[in-house]
Amino acid sequence: MTSQRIVFFNSLSGTALYVVNIAVVFILSPILLRALGNSAYGLWELIMSVVGYMGLLDLGIGSAMVRYVAVADGKGDRDDMAKTMATSLVFFAAMGMVASAIFAVLGFYPGLLAGGEAIQIAGVQYLFYLFAVNALFLFPMQVFLATLLGIQCHYFINFSRMLFAIIKSIITYWYITTRGEHVLLFISVVELTATLLSFFVFYVFLYAKKEIPGFSLHSISREKFKDLFVFGSKNLVMMAASRLQNQSVPIIIANVVGVSSIVYYAFPNRLVDYAKGFASAIGTPLTPYFSSVVGRGRSSELRNTWLQTTFVLQAIMFIMPVVLWQYGEVFLRLWIGLEYAEAGRWVIKLLVIGLVADALAANSFRLLTAQASHGKVAVLWLILAALSIPTGVLCGKIWGIEGVTLAVVLVSVVGKLATVMFACASLNITQVEYFRATCMKLILPLVMSAGCSALLLQFYTITSYFDLICHVALVCSLYCLLFWMFSVDAVMKKTVLKKLSYKFKK
């Protein structure tokens, strides 16, 4: 298989995994919520946030390992690959034990994390004990995953995860509909079982690869760990900022508002997260693309390509806030129920404002990363994320769950605007020039599309998913037409039509 086909196959498998995960969450979430209730479901979200925090124990070694394995594979250097794998395995095994100890302590004292409400949930301590065992295998498994990523076997990881996600959802659905007792504990057992099976499958697949050396204690290298840590630490600051901003929210809500209120944030946030994930998947290839332009030393080309690709990416991203603002609450009502739609009304609207900020800075951090100029921005994000915790607590005590959400959104807006400023400064252009070349061209199509959707909602009530799909399809179609008419210049229109004509004739 050629390298181009491998890249295409890896991208296709990643997209398929993304679609499967969305489908599983869409089908299973309402069933789980009804089976667990608000408090138990909130506790599950809380535990998932702790799992996310445990990712900081990675220290950036995982991403560094992918790079070093890929380089060693390209050179055919089995000794260097063996050192990378063995050294990383020792590190991740140690971090697994640290994470396991943390979960064990939370099992003894669950009130430390979630307050008194969590203690009243039956079997809460056993949940943390099961995740303590899970961590012992989950962390070392990162070595297998990083090695597979390094040798371009994304497809195997993605298809394996797809299969496990489908099997887990089927088993969980069967148990809920036939038994329905101790659901939270059962889900935790399923997660542990899936981790153990994944550990075995990925190890066997690696063992069968002839180009991959075996694990040996003799290959452990202090110098290699230093190299991995130095490289990985560059990503650690931004990773820490992301965890502080996102994973702290359920913990703040649990202790300030109550565990049962987490669900009113979790479901609106899930909608916005999927919109962000889609945009991220589209823009991921742009970082290496910018890097290649930087390597050629052509500043004018970098400026033009950054502005052009940002404009195209924003054209896709900005319609998402419009759709979620108008139809987010409607979707929640159809998906979860009226209670959750009404309680999450302002939560989703606030999160949509944060999504607008993401669209404004669509390509800014990618540009800074390609220029190796993202250090200052990462530190700024870390400071803002740290400030969001006391701000979230204060706002939560005053305005409840909406206050906590407001604190998160404020961090996002300030951080994204600052990232745009840093990116513009790196190319010696003003923010006015940036906005004129990108999002200002989209204002008319967006305003007219938003007005159309508002009129549709006034005259046509949505009572089913079919109605919702028709609404969204009509608004998005109108937006595409208006975008072509008012946002795309004559040169670009001519280029696009010429390429389409060529493809059609071919």
C-alpha positions, 0 to 999 in steps of 0.5 A: 500500500502506497503512503498516499493510500495509507494516509487516505485510509487512516483519515477515512477510518478516523472519520468513520470512528467519529461518526460511530461515536456520535451515533453511539452517544446519540442512541445510548445517552437518553437510555442511560439517563433514564436508567441512572437518573440525574445524580448517578449520571452526573457522577459518571460524568464527574468520573470521566472528568477525573479520567481526563485529568489523569491524562496530565500524567502523560507529561507529553510523553505520548505525543513525543513517542509517536514522533520518535517511533515514526523517525526510527521507523523511517530510518529503519533503526530498530535499536532506537525504536526499542529504546523508545518503546522500553523507556516509555513502557516503564514510564507509563507503567509508573504513571498507571500506578500513580493514577491507580493510587489516586482512584483508590484514595477517591474510593475511600473518600468519594466526598473529596471529589463530589461532596455529600450527594455522591456518597449517597449513591450506592456502590460509589466507592466500587466505581473508583476501585474499578477505575483504579484497576483500569488505570493499571492497564490503560496507561501502559496501553498508551505505549502500544497505541503510540507505537501503532500511530508512529508506524502509520497503523491508525486504521487498526486503532480506529477500526478496533475502537469502532468495534469495541464501541459498538459491542459495549453499547450493545451489551449496555443496552441489553443489560439496561433493558433486561436487568436494570440494576446497578447500571453504573457498576455494570458500565464500569465493569464493561469499561474495564473489560474493554480496556483489558481486551484492547490491551491484549489486541494491540499487544498481539498486533504489535507482536505480529509486526516483524519490523517492531522490536520486542520489549526488553529491559536492556533497552531502557535509556535515561537519555531517551527519557530525557529526549522524550520529556524535553520534546513532550513538555512543549505540548504539556502546557497547552494540554494542562490548560485544556484539562483545567478549562474543560475537566474542571467544570463537572467538579465545580458544578458537583461541589457548588450546585450539586452532582445531579445538575451536571447533566444540565451542562453535559448534554448541551456541552456534548453538542458543542463539542461535536461541532468543535470536533468536526471542525478540528478534524477538517483543519488537522492537516493544515498544521503540517501544511503551514509547517512546510510553507514555513520551511520554504521561508516564503512569508508572503505565501504563508500569509496568503495561505493562512488567510485563505484557508482560515476563510474557508474553514470559517465558512464551515465553522460559523454556520454551526453557532447559527444552527445550534443557537436556533435549534440546540434547545429543540434538539435537546427536547427531542433527544433528552426531554423537555426538562433538560432542554429548558434547564440547558437553554442558556447553557447552550447559548453561552457555549455557542458564544464560545463556539463563535470565538473558536471560529474567529481563531480558526487557524491561529494556533495552528499557524503559531505551532507551525512557526514554533511560536506557540509557547507564550500563547500556551502559557497565557491559556494556562493562566486563564484556565487556572483563573477560570476555576475560582471564577467558575466557583464564584459565578456558580454560587451566584448564578448556578450552572449558567454562572459556571458556564459563563466562566468557561466561555469567558476564558475561551473568548479571551484566549481565542482573541489573544491567540488571533492577536499573537498570530497576526503579530507573527505575520505583521498584519493587523487584526482589522486586516485579518477580519476583513480577509476572513469572517467579515465576508461571511456576515451577510450570508450568516445574518440572512440564514439566521433570519430565515431560520427564525422565520421558519421556527415562527411558522413551522413548529418542529415536532420530530427529527424529520422536521428538524432535519428539514429545517437545518437542511433548508437553512444550510442550503440557503447559507451555501447559496448566499455564501457563493453569491456574496462571499466568494470573489470572481477569481475564486468562482472561476477557479472552482468552476474550472476545476469542477468542469475538468473533473466532470469531463475527466 
